Amino acid sequence: MVLGKLIKKIMNKDKIAIVGLGYVGLPLARLFATKYSVVGFDINTDRISELMSGIDSTLEVDNETLQAVLVKESTEANGLFCTNELDQIKDCNYYIITVPTPVDKNNRPILTPLIKASETVGAVLKPGAIVVYESTVYPGATEEDCVPVLERVSGLTFNKDFYAGYSPERINPGDKEHTVDKILKVTSGSTPEIGKKVDDLYKAVITAGTHLAPTIKVAEASKVIENSQRDINIAFVNELAKIFNLMDINTHDVLEAAGTKWNFLPFKPGLVGGHCIGVDPYYLAQKAQENGYHPEIILAGRRLNDGMGAYVASEVIKLMISKDIKIKNANILVLGITFKENCPDVRNTKAVDVIVALKEYGTEVTIYDPWANVEEVNYEYGLKSTKKIPLDKFDAIVLTVSHKEFLTIDFSKIKNEKSIIYDVKNILSESIKDKTL
Ligand SMILES: NC(=O)c1ccc[n+]([C@@H]2O[C@H](COP(=O)([O-])OP(=O)(O)OC[C@H]3O[C@@H](n4cnc5c(N)ncnc54)[C@H](O)[C@@H]3O)[C@@H](O)[C@H]2O)c1
């Protein structure tokens, strides 16, 4: 037993701190904890308490899986210990930073959490350590914005005393199939040798394998263009939806027909919310502008997608008018307020744009979402929502998110004869819905 422990210690003496235990950090920390000693660090003490009691409110890691790796104190043995105490991460040799990278109200990148996390790590950084950033950023952020903070706070010299890496995260919240270990991961390092080390670290746990990019900037750029590409493609089909709606052609039928060609890309129209696809293109745009280039396609895609909530609301109102439904004080039920299906995340959800626009038309909106935390919806948006389907008759029902629960609703119970059903996601059967986006 003692010998076994000793061998393990000699074979694997790496100790990893994961800074930021949210949607990205926790699944990663849990995965690394199966093969390494991991300390999860977060400034949110409530988050630390829930995790240490074996619960993940983001639902990304189920309680049993989390509890299987949790340890009561940080040692050199494999396992995950979560804390908000700086002292607990001072003997780590890898720091992986997974803090948020949002935009402000003018869609400009906010690097504050990244800078603060770099200050935290800088305060405990020891010679030989490697700091890997996972947060989505623009090309150059790691070496130009974060490394100088690490140098300033630690007093150490970059690429001499300590090193950096960047490995973007590709997880898809709520997706239980493409979990972190099953998604090929791009890695990079501040020197070729460090790139190899970072790559080996991830290879040990990512069963789907890794792709070692030649530089940190390449890895950073690769992430930001993955989401920008999706954003632009969705903007294109959203534009198609607007055109075909004017012509009374069903966009989904068109996409299905065109999709029979081998190289037609399968994008669908919809609301683009969340903190990735709808945010990351602004990071790229900001850096492009700093370099004297004013992006056209990237920002056109953003403008188009950002206007879809108001567009959906106007389509709903037109449909109601066509059925002689009185708009003022009409009772509208909105199905879904999270930014995506089967996931409790309500941050930057564009369902809110639909709701706000519907209210501006003078309608009364009820929000039903079995996944969204009622307090969080109220806190973030000042809106009331319910987790239980309201037993009322609505003049209009607007499905904005494709939560699985919505497929089993008995619509006859919540509508009257004239009511309309608008299905943004096109998941309801033809006999139920009146129109889709
Ligand atoms: N959620 C996704 O689907 C996803 C996918 C790929 C990439 N990303 C990127 O990963 C990054 C993290 O996203 P997320 O969704 O996990 O965010 P999140 O908000 O779920 O989690 C971030 C965590 O970091 C903590 N935190 C904030 N500042 C901190 C600090 N200074 N020190 C320690 N902890 C701090 C917060 O308390 C929170 O628990 C972002 O850059 C995001 O763009 C997210």
The ligand as an SDF file (V2000), in Angstrom:
LIG
                    3D

 44 48  0  0  0  0  0  0  0  0999 V2000
  -19.9410   27.5010  -21.1840 N   0  0  0  0  0  0  0  0  0  0  0  0
  -19.5570   27.0890  -22.3740 C   0  0  0  0  0  0  0  0  0  0  0  0
  -20.2810   26.4400  -23.0890 O   0  0  0  0  0  0  0  0  0  0  0  0
  -18.1840   27.3740  -22.8950 C   0  0  0  0  0  0  0  0  0  0  0  0
  -17.6710   26.5830  -23.9320 C   0  0  0  0  0  0  0  0  0  0  0  0
  -16.4080   26.8510  -24.4060 C   0  0  0  0  0  0  0  0  0  0  0  0
  -15.6780   27.9070  -23.8780 C   0  0  0  0  0  0  0  0  0  0  0  0
  -16.2090   28.6730  -22.8790 N   0  0  0  0  0  0  0  0  0  0  0  0
  -15.3970   29.7500  -22.3310 C   0  0  0  0  0  0  0  0  0  0  0  0
  -14.8730   29.3080  -21.0800 O   0  0  0  0  0  0  0  0  0  0  0  0
  -14.7730   30.4030  -20.1770 C   0  0  0  0  0  0  0  0  0  0  0  0
  -15.5310   30.0980  -18.8950 C   0  0  0  0  0  0  0  0  0  0  0  0
  -16.9000   29.9680  -19.2190 O   0  0  0  0  0  0  0  0  0  0  0  0
  -17.9480   29.2760  -18.2310 P   0  0  0  0  0  0  0  0  0  0  0  0
  -19.1970   29.1030  -19.0100 O   0  0  0  0  0  0  0  0  0  0  0  0
  -17.3340   28.1130  -17.5490 O   0  0  0  0  0  0  0  0  0  0  0  0
  -18.1410   30.4450  -17.1560 O   0  0  0  0  0  0  0  0  0  0  0  0
  -18.9360   30.3440  -15.7630 P   0  0  0  0  0  0  0  0  0  0  0  0
  -19.4330   31.6870  -15.4970 O   0  0  0  0  0  0  0  0  0  0  0  0
  -19.8580   29.1640  -15.7860 O   0  0  0  0  0  0  0  0  0  0  0  0
  -17.7920   29.9760  -14.7090 O   0  0  0  0  0  0  0  0  0  0  0  0
  -16.7690   30.8080  -14.3990 C   0  0  0  0  0  0  0  0  0  0  0  0
  -16.3850   30.6040  -12.9430 C   0  0  0  0  0  0  0  0  0  0  0  0
  -15.2500   31.4120  -12.7190 O   0  0  0  0  0  0  0  0  0  0  0  0
  -15.3770   31.9810  -11.4380 C   0  0  0  0  0  0  0  0  0  0  0  0
  -14.5260   33.1580  -11.3920 N   0  0  0  0  0  0  0  0  0  0  0  0
  -14.7280   34.3940  -11.9290 C   0  0  0  0  0  0  0  0  0  0  0  0
  -13.6850   35.1820  -11.6960 N   0  0  0  0  0  0  0  0  0  0  0  0
  -12.7890   34.4440  -11.0020 C   0  0  0  0  0  0  0  0  0  0  0  0
  -11.5220   34.7060  -10.4610 C   0  0  0  0  0  0  0  0  0  0  0  0
  -10.9230   35.8820  -10.6050 N   0  0  0  0  0  0  0  0  0  0  0  0
  -10.8940   33.7220   -9.7810 N   0  0  0  0  0  0  0  0  0  0  0  0
  -11.4710   32.5100   -9.6220 C   0  0  0  0  0  0  0  0  0  0  0  0
  -12.6870   32.1990  -10.1170 N   0  0  0  0  0  0  0  0  0  0  0  0
  -13.3280   33.1620  -10.7990 C   0  0  0  0  0  0  0  0  0  0  0  0
  -16.8360   32.2810  -11.2780 C   0  0  0  0  0  0  0  0  0  0  0  0
  -17.2030   32.4000   -9.9230 O   0  0  0  0  0  0  0  0  0  0  0  0
  -17.4570   31.0520  -11.9550 C   0  0  0  0  0  0  0  0  0  0  0  0
  -17.7160   30.0100  -11.0370 O   0  0  0  0  0  0  0  0  0  0  0  0
  -15.2760   31.6340  -20.9440 C   0  0  0  0  0  0  0  0  0  0  0  0
  -14.1890   32.2550  -21.5530 O   0  0  0  0  0  0  0  0  0  0  0  0
  -16.1520   31.0160  -22.0020 C   0  0  0  0  0  0  0  0  0  0  0  0
  -16.2430   31.8360  -23.1580 O   0  0  0  0  0  0  0  0  0  0  0  0
  -17.4430   28.4130  -22.3590 C   0  0  0  0  0  0  0  0  0  0  0  0
  1  2  1  0
  2  3  2  0
  2  4  1  0
  4  5  1  0
  4 44  2  0
  5  6  2  0
  6  7  1  0
  7  8  2  0
  8  9  1  0
  8 44  1  0
  9 10  1  0
  9 42  1  0
 10 11  1  0
 11 12  1  0
 11 40  1  0
 12 13  1  0
 13 14  1  0
 14 15  2  0
 14 16  1  0
 14 17  1  0
 17 18  1  0
 18 19  2  0
 18 20  1  0
 18 21  1  0
 21 22  1  0
 22 23  1  0
 23 24  1  0
 23 38  1  0
 24 25  1  0
 25 26  1  0
 25 36  1  0
 26 27  1  0
 26 35  1  0
 27 28  2  0
 28 29  1  0
 29 30  1  0
 29 35  2  0
 30 31  1  0
 30 32  2  0
 32 33  1  0
 33 34  2  0
 34 35  1  0
 36 37  1  0
 36 38  1  0
 38 39  1  0
 40 41  1  0
 40 42  1  0
 42 43  1  0
M  CHG  2   8   1  16  -1
M  END
$$$$
